[in-house]
Amino acid sequence: MESNQVCVFEDVQAARDRVYRYLHKTPLHEYAGLSELVGARVFVKHENHHAVRAFKVRGGVNLASSLDDASRQRGLYTASTGNHGQSIAFAGQVTGTPVRVALPEGANPSKAAAIRELGAEVVFHGRDFDEAREWIGEEATKTGARFIGPTDRELIAGVGTYTLEIMEAQPDIEVIIVPVGAGSGASATSLVAKTINSKVQVIAVQAERAPAIYRSWKARTITAAAMESTAEGLATRVAFENTLSMMLNPTTGIDDFVLVSDEAMEESVRLLVEHTRNLAELGGAAALAAAIQLKDRLAGAKVAIVMSGGNIAMDKLRRILG
Amino acid sequence: MESNQVCVFEDVQAARDRVYRYLHKTPLHEYAGLSELVGARVFVKHENHHAVRAFKVRGGVNLASSLDDASRQRGLYTASTGNHGQSIAFAGQVTGTPVRVALPEGANPSKAAAIRELGAEVVFHGRDFDEAREWIGEEATKTGARFIGPTDRELIAGVGTYTLEIMEAQPDIEVIIVPVGAGSGASATSLVAKTINSKVQVIAVQAERAPAIYRSWKARTITAAAMESTAEGLATRVAFENTLSMMLNPTTGIDDFVLVSDEAMEESVRLLVEHTRNLAELGGAAALAAAIQLKDRLAGAKVAIVMSGGNIAMDKLRRILG
């Protein structure tokens, strides 16, 4: 099954042209205030600058624009309220591909509205996401639409393009820290960075209160874990086979995996506002929280932190800024 | 004197290569929430995505990278705590040009620090900006360094590149709304947009409480006015000859000039957070405030608002978000 396939470096190179047809390269800015804080040279990869404020959109755009005309007409089906759903909706909008997103009955209406604003059809079905996903998967089979899971190969390939940009902008970067939702970011970053320069260290981050992929990586096998973090972008109940196997790859896999607390992410949201005037949701601030936690180890290094996930709720932002 | 010269379209075209050596193109995102609010299709030109969060950096980079080696070694001198000072410091840093910035004694230490963080030397001299500027100008004459005023031709030319990007991304844009500090943005936008498509309407915005350039444009002659706005990026006491004459040009000048209240800008800072999750200082939100004020006139049009100036103070942000 295509969605179980791992992605290779050539997939990322091929994604480049498709991605830049619809998206800008994002900047990698160095911020003196963050560098001082961490005691390293800290560069922020601004994946929050995309219209949907997350790197996932690169994957959606790559997938949607690699469809042939017949497949495009049959459309894209998925299930997600979060950055994944918005990314697929955005990709459909810019490529002229119909998108149907299934949400469980009673899902957050403002999130449904955000997906509709990007031109996608929202269908409520089932009691939870598992039911919504199962149902839309069956609908896709019936209609011949493409069902998109969270880690389809084309998604990982598209996401990999931001690491090509990091390596181009700072070829001597030493460490890249990436938040993990379904693992497409971390697995693609590691693949791309290490193919270009095997010395780059890639560190993945999850929430202490949602450590499924962390535990799976440590155990070298798929493991489930409780999901109690308020960092929605990092809320994953179980690891995915293809991204986990990419992260475990002995030559192009990640070097380390750390967990950060929700409190540390909230503090990093505040620090990002203070030092960069950019807004992150908790997951978007996870890489900074990890850098602060790993301060001693990173001392003096050139570090890129991936800021992806900028959709923080207004009331949460108010509370964090105090 | 070079700083009195008006800029022509060819200057902007020539600036392109120099600007993109050091800066990314910025996105022009359409936001459904803002479109609904204004009753038009609203696109935000994200000049806040630069490292110094303002379009002025394009001008600084263009100027610094057009110097010959001898001039570069003699360095760049200017006087400003604001986005101009930071932009010149940034340009010096990326092009390897020494920069000296004069500030009056007792100037805000955090702003001085922000300029130093970008590698520039800060020198305190004089009781106010006029004295600091006069002094650094004399120093430049003595040492052969280049003194940079707020509207030097190369600055306007560099700033003009964002409008090339707008016209490329949305060739059928109908209205562009630009905040006015010294007028480099508005004069360059109008020059570029109207050279490419004479039908584009360009509307400039100043603060009600700092209307010097507005009044000068209306009176068709340089006029001073009180400067009581808290929008630092728009705080100008008197118009500049070259940008005013460009804004008054019968074929490539601006179409209209409006004033907005500090309160309306504060409300627009809040609306930009709510609908785009981007942070603006008051001046960076002025174009949205103007669009809301001009709602009836803009109905149904394709409108670009320039978001430039993202350096809002933390306490002001907290107060505005309430």
Chai-1 contact restraints between the chains, C-beta under 6 A:
chainA,res_idxA,chainB,res_idxB,connection_type,confidence,min_distance_angstrom,max_distance_angstrom,comment,restraint_id
A,H24,B,K25,contact,1.0,0.0,6.0,A-B,restraint_1
A,H24,B,P27,contact,1.0,0.0,6.0,A-B,restraint_2
A,K25,B,H24,contact,1.0,0.0,6.0,A-B,restraint_3
A,P27,B,H24,contact,1.0,0.0,6.0,A-B,restraint_4
A,H29,B,A51,contact,1.0,0.0,6.0,A-B,restraint_5
A,A32,B,E117,contact,1.0,0.0,6.0,A-B,restraint_6
A,H49,B,H49,contact,1.0,0.0,6.0,A-B,restraint_7
A,A51,B,H29,contact,1.0,0.0,6.0,A-B,restraint_8
A,E117,B,A32,contact,1.0,0.0,6.0,A-B,restraint_9
A,R277,B,L279,contact,1.0,0.0,6.0,A-B,restraint_10
A,R277,B,G310,contact,1.0,0.0,6.0,A-B,restraint_11
A,L279,B,R277,contact,1.0,0.0,6.0,A-B,restraint_12
A,G310,B,R277,contact,1.0,0.0,6.0,A-B,restraint_13
A,R318,B,L321,contact,1.0,0.0,6.0,A-B,restraint_14
A,L321,B,R318,contact,1.0,0.0,6.0,A-B,restraint_15
